[in-house]
Amino acid sequence: MLPTPDTSHVTGKDVYEPAEDSYALLDALEADRDWLVGRFTTPLLIDLGCGSGIAGAFLGSHFFPGGLAFAIDINVLACEVSALTLRKARLTVATDVLQADLLSTVRDKSVDILLFNPPYVPTEVAEIYRDGDRNPLRAAWAGGQDGLWHVWQVVEELNRILTANGVAYLVLVARNRPIEFMAQCGMSAEIVLKRKAGREHLHILRLMR
């Protein structure tokens, strides 16, 4: 088992702390390590909705000695925390942290590996912007209708931002109806890991063109 990046500085007050879904994503990546290393040499990877930055730091630490890693989050506090996580990991890949709304700043056909652990809890869309503002922790879990409000926004951009060999890893739960989602997403989709975590049944999906 590969070491997990140090996130001891994450308090959970304003930034989502690594939890079972985070570690399931890391385990899925580790299981795919040989496949990914064989597919890419110096990839551009994005940890989208990075939160603590644990996923991007893990991939950059153990998979690729070269390349470029971006962490993106709309929450400025998450950006600050992720920057510290990446510094602690002492990555040899070049890194940057961007405050942005999903993939709005990402260039066409530029991303080799996208990691996305989205807000997936089914809620009313109004819950995301309750009181006219986006609360940082609420935004980390409130997923709108079927928990897929953010997910569909990202999936609609995958053909635009992924390179020809690009791949995206996505965290869903059973309440998101992942089988139905896979049939409708317009991508080649595979469940690469399933895990029960408390009341949730986690599914890690791998999406390609």
C-alpha positions in Angstrom: 0.0 0.0 0.0 1.4 3.4 -1.0 1.7 6.0 1.7 -1.1 8.6 2.0 -0.2 12.3 1.7 0.0 14.2 5.0 -3.2 16.1 5.6 -2.8 16.6 9.3 -3.3 20.4 8.8 -6.9 20.0 7.5 -9.2 20.8 10.4 -12.6 20.2 8.6 -13.9 23.6 9.7 -14.1 25.2 6.3 -12.5 22.5 4.1 -13.7 18.9 3.5 -11.5 16.5 5.4 -10.3 13.3 3.7 -12.9 10.6 4.4 -13.8 7.1 3.1 -14.7 8.4 -0.3 -11.3 10.1 -0.6 -9.4 6.9 0.4 -11.6 4.8 -2.0 -10.4 7.0 -4.8 -6.8 6.6 -3.8 -7.2 2.8 -3.7 -8.7 2.8 -7.2 -5.8 4.9 -8.5 -3.3 2.5 -6.8 -5.0 -0.5 -8.4 -4.7 1.3 -11.8 -1.2 2.4 -11.3 0.5 0.1 -13.8 -2.1 1.0 -16.4 -1.8 4.7 -15.9 2.1 4.7 -15.9 2.0 2.7 -19.1 -0.5 5.1 -20.7 1.2 8.4 -19.7 4.8 9.6 -19.2 4.5 13.3 -18.2 0.8 13.9 -17.9 -1.1 17.0 -17.1 -3.4 16.0 -14.2 -6.2 18.0 -12.5 -7.6 17.4 -9.0 -11.0 19.0 -9.5 -12.8 20.2 -6.4 -9.6 19.4 -4.6 -10.6 20.1 -1.0 -7.6 18.9 1.0 -5.6 18.2 -2.2 -5.1 14.6 -1.1 -5.9 12.9 -4.5 -3.6 15.1 -6.6 -0.8 14.8 -4.1 -1.2 11.0 -4.1 -1.1 10.7 -7.8 1.8 13.2 -8.2 3.8 11.5 -5.4 3.7 7.9 -6.5 3.0 7.7 -10.2 4.8 10.3 -12.3 8.2 12.0 -11.6 7.4 14.5 -14.3 4.4 16.3 -15.6 2.1 19.1 -14.3 -0.5 18.9 -11.6 -3.2 21.4 -11.0 -5.6 21.5 -8.0 -8.8 23.5 -8.6 -11.5 24.5 -6.1 -14.0 27.3 -5.9 -13.3 27.6 -2.1 -10.3 29.8 -1.6 -9.6 28.1 1.8 -9.5 24.7 0.0 -6.9 26.1 -2.4 -4.8 27.3 0.5 -5.0 23.9 2.2 -4.3 22.0 -1.0 -1.2 24.1 -1.7 0.1 23.1 1.7 -0.7 19.4 1.1 1.2 19.6 -2.2 4.2 21.3 -0.6 4.3 18.7 2.1 4.3 15.9 -0.5 7.5 17.3 -2.1 6.3 16.5 -5.6 8.8 16.4 -8.4 6.0 17.3 -10.8 5.3 21.0 -11.3 2.2 22.1 -9.4 -0.3 25.0 -9.3 -3.5 25.7 -7.3 -6.3 27.6 -9.0 -9.5 29.1 -7.5 -12.1 28.5 -10.2 -15.6 27.2 -10.8 -15.2 23.6 -12.1 -13.5 23.5 -15.5 -14.1 27.1 -16.6 -10.4 27.9 -16.8 -9.2 24.7 -18.4 -8.0 24.7 -22.0 -9.3 22.4 -24.8 -7.7 19.0 -25.2 -5.2 19.7 -22.4 -6.0 17.2 -19.6 -4.6 13.7 -19.4 -5.9 12.7 -16.0 -8.9 14.3 -14.2 -9.8 13.3 -10.6 -13.2 14.4 -9.3 -14.7 13.6 -5.9 -17.8 15.7 -6.3 -20.5 16.8 -4.0 -22.8 13.8 -4.5 -25.4 13.9 -1.8 -28.9 14.3 -3.4 -30.4 17.6 -2.3 -32.5 20.4 -3.7 -30.4 22.6 -5.9 -31.4 25.5 -3.7 -29.5 23.8 -0.9 -26.2 24.5 -2.7 -26.9 28.2 -2.7 -29.0 28.5 0.5 -29.2 32.1 1.8 -27.8 33.3 -1.5 -24.3 32.1 -0.8 -22.3 29.0 -1.3 -21.2 27.8 2.2 -17.8 26.1 1.8 -18.7 22.9 3.7 -22.2 22.6 2.3 -20.8 23.0 -1.2 -18.6 20.0 -0.5 -21.5 17.6 -0.1 -24.7 19.1 -1.6 -25.1 17.6 -5.0 -28.5 18.8 -6.2 -31.0 16.6 -8.0 -29.8 12.9 -7.8 -26.5 14.2 -6.4 -25.4 14.8 -10.0 -25.8 18.5 -10.4 -22.0 19.2 -10.5 -21.2 15.9 -12.1 -23.2 16.6 -15.3 -21.6 20.0 -15.6 -18.2 18.3 -15.6 -19.1 15.3 -17.8 -20.4 17.7 -20.5 -16.9 19.2 -20.6 -14.9 16.0 -20.8 -14.8 15.7 -24.6 -13.6 19.3 -24.7 -10.9 19.1 -22.1 -9.5 15.6 -22.3 -6.6 14.6 -24.6 -7.1 11.7 -27.0 -5.9 9.2 -24.3 -7.3 11.2 -21.4 -9.1 9.6 -18.5 -11.3 10.8 -15.7 -11.9 9.2 -12.3 -15.2 10.0 -10.6 -16.6 9.2 -7.2 -20.3 8.3 -7.0 -22.6 6.6 -4.5 -25.5 4.2 -5.1 -28.0 7.0 -4.6 -26.6 8.6 -7.8 -27.7 5.5 -9.7 -24.3 5.0 -11.3 -25.4 2.3 -13.8 -28.0 4.7 -15.2 -25.4 7.5 -15.2 -22.9 5.3 -17.2 -25.5 4.5 -19.8 -26.3 8.2 -20.3 -22.9 9.9 -19.9 -21.8 9.5 -23.5 -18.4 8.2 -22.5 -16.8 4.8 -22.2 -17.4 4.1 -18.5 -16.3 1.4 -16.1 -16.7 0.9 -12.3 -13.2 0.1 -11.1 -13.9 0.0 -7.4 -17.0 -0.6 -5.1 -16.9 -0.2 -1.4 -19.5 0.1 1.4 -18.7 3.0 3.8 -21.3 3.4 6.5 -24.7 4.0 4.8 -23.1 4.8 1.5 -22.1 2.4 -1.3 -19.2 4.1 -3.0 -18.5 3.6 -6.7 -15.3 4.8 -8.4 -15.8 5.2 -12.1 -13.2 5.5 -14.9 -14.4 7.5 -17.9 -12.7 7.7 -21.3 -13.7 8.8 -24.8 
